[in-house]
Amino acid sequence: MRRVYRHPEWCARGHACGLGEHRSAPHVIDVPGAGRIVMVRVLAEDGSEHAEVRGSVRLPPNEAHARRRLWRLLHDAISVLG
């Protein structure tokens, strides 16, 4: 049986649509020398929506500074979720 569904206007109409979810085209932010963030909006089969976020952050060579940056990254991520 074939599913009948409508694409949201932001859907990239890729292979995931056949799996019951809709995904936007990736939104990419590159900050030279600092890192990159890639975000995709997802509409799940059950109707819920979420953002899928991937990223890379350049760490300083100093171990203490690298740990501080990682702590701040986790703290800021938690504040977005809250």
C-alpha positions in Angstrom: 0.0 0.0 0.0 1.4 3.4 -1.0 1.3 6.2 1.5 -0.4 9.5 0.5 1.1 12.6 2.1 1.9 16.2 1.4 5.3 17.7 1.5 5.7 20.8 3.8 6.9 23.8 1.8 10.4 23.5 3.3 10.8 19.8 2.4 13.8 19.1 0.1 11.8 16.1 -1.3 14.7 13.6 -0.9 14.8 9.9 -0.3 13.7 10.2 3.3 10.2 11.2 2.1 9.6 7.6 1.1 10.5 6.5 4.7 7.7 8.6 6.2 9.7 11.7 7.2 10.4 15.0 5.5 13.7 16.8 5.8 14.8 20.3 4.7 17.9 21.0 2.7 20.8 21.4 5.1 21.5 24.9 6.4 25.2 25.4 6.8 27.1 28.0 8.7 30.9 28.1 8.3 32.9 30.3 10.5 36.5 30.3 9.2 39.0 29.2 11.8 36.2 28.5 14.3 34.0 25.7 13.0 30.9 24.7 11.2 27.2 24.0 12.0 24.8 22.0 9.9 21.1 22.1 10.7 18.2 20.1 9.1 14.5 20.5 10.0 12.7 17.1 10.2 9.0 16.3 10.2 8.7 12.7 11.6 6.2 10.1 10.6 4.2 10.7 13.8 3.8 14.4 13.0 6.4 15.7 15.5 9.1 18.1 14.3 12.7 18.5 15.4 15.9 20.0 14.3 18.9 17.8 13.7 22.1 19.7 14.4 25.7 18.6 13.7 28.8 20.7 14.2 32.5 20.9 14.6 34.3 23.4 16.8 38.0 24.1 16.6 39.6 23.6 20.0 42.6 25.7 21.3 45.9 23.9 21.7 46.0 24.6 25.4 44.3 21.8 27.2 42.7 24.0 29.9 41.3 26.3 27.2 40.0 23.4 25.1 38.2 21.9 28.2 36.7 25.3 28.9 35.4 25.6 25.3 33.9 22.1 25.4 32.2 22.9 28.8 30.8 26.1 27.3 29.6 24.2 24.2 27.7 21.7 26.3 26.3 24.3 28.6 25.0 26.4 25.7 23.5 23.3 24.0 21.7 22.4 27.2 20.3 26.0 27.5 18.9 25.6 23.9 17.2 22.4 24.9 15.7 23.8 28.1 
